[in-house]
Amino acid sequence: MTQPTPAQNPATPATKTKVNDQAKPGRAISDPNEVAQLVMMRIDHVNSKKDELTIAVKALADTAKQLVSVYAKQQAQIAKLAKRVKELEKNGNK
């Protein structure tokens, strides 16, 4: 048996339905309050994604700084070891 579909709540803006991340047109909105609410919801959504991206970029920058620091220390250690090898080779040839 089929069940009747629930009535749509007019207070909820349902202008677009997402299916596989693609917007699908829904009912038209003519009420300015609904338009304003929908616009504000979209702005809030964009701002939250922007905040997530900012956090991710900062974390990536911190990781890059740590990698650069470790790399610089390793390069200094390699240079020190190369100098020590040259000294040992020089002393070994005597």
VOKOL-780121 format. One record per residue (C-alpha): residue in three letters; chain; x, y, z. Coordinates in steps of 0.1 Angstrom, whole numbers. Layout:
resn,chain,east,north,up
Ala,A,X,Y,Z;
...
//
This chain:
resn,chain,east,north,up
Met,A,0,0,0;
Thr,A,12,35,-7;
Gln,A,14,61,20;
Pro,A,4,97,13;
Thr,A,33,122,11;
Pro,A,34,146,41;
Ala,A,23,181,34;
Gln,A,51,206,30;
Asn,A,56,230,58;
Pro,A,51,265,43;
Ala,A,75,280,69;
Thr,A,104,260,55;
Pro,A,119,273,23;
Ala,A,122,243,0;
Thr,A,131,260,-33;
Lys,A,158,235,-42;
Thr,A,163,198,-35;
Lys,A,198,184,-35;
Val,A,203,151,-53;
Asn,A,239,139,-57;
Asp,A,252,175,-49;
Gln,A,232,190,-78;
Ala,A,205,215,-72;
Lys,A,171,206,-85;
Pro,A,145,234,-90;
Gly,A,116,232,-66;
Arg,A,87,255,-60;
Ala,A,89,292,-67;
Ile,A,92,317,-39;
Ser,A,74,350,-41;
Asp,A,72,359,-4;
Pro,A,100,384,4;
Asn,A,104,370,39;
Glu,A,110,335,25;
Val,A,135,349,0;
Ala,A,154,368,28;
Gln,A,154,337,50;
Leu,A,167,316,22;
Val,A,194,341,13;
Met,A,205,344,50;
Met,A,206,306,52;
Arg,A,228,304,22;
Ile,A,251,332,35;
Asp,A,254,313,68;
His,A,262,281,50;
Val,A,289,298,29;
Asn,A,304,315,60;
Ser,A,305,282,79;
Lys,A,323,266,49;
Lys,A,347,296,48;
Asp,A,354,291,85;
Glu,A,362,254,79;
Leu,A,385,263,51;
Thr,A,403,289,72;
Ile,A,409,264,99;
Ala,A,421,238,74;
Val,A,445,263,58;
Lys,A,459,274,91;
Ala,A,465,238,101;
Leu,A,482,232,68;
Ala,A,504,263,73;
Asp,A,514,251,108;
Thr,A,523,217,94;
Ala,A,544,233,66;
Lys,A,562,255,92;
Gln,A,570,224,112;
Leu,A,583,206,82;
Val,A,605,235,71;
Ser,A,619,238,106;
Val,A,627,201,108;
Tyr,A,642,202,73;
Ala,A,664,231,82;
Lys,A,677,212,113;
Gln,A,684,181,93;
Gln,A,702,201,67;
Ala,A,724,217,94;
Gln,A,731,182,109;
Ile,A,740,169,74;
Ala,A,764,198,69;
Lys,A,779,192,103;
Leu,A,784,155,96;
Ala,A,799,162,62;
Lys,A,824,185,78;
Arg,A,832,158,104;
Val,A,837,132,76;
Lys,A,862,155,58;
Glu,A,881,161,90;
Leu,A,883,123,97;
Glu,A,894,116,61;
Lys,A,920,143,64;
Asn,A,933,129,97;
Gly,A,931,93,83;
Asn,A,954,101,54;
Lys,A,983,112,76;
//
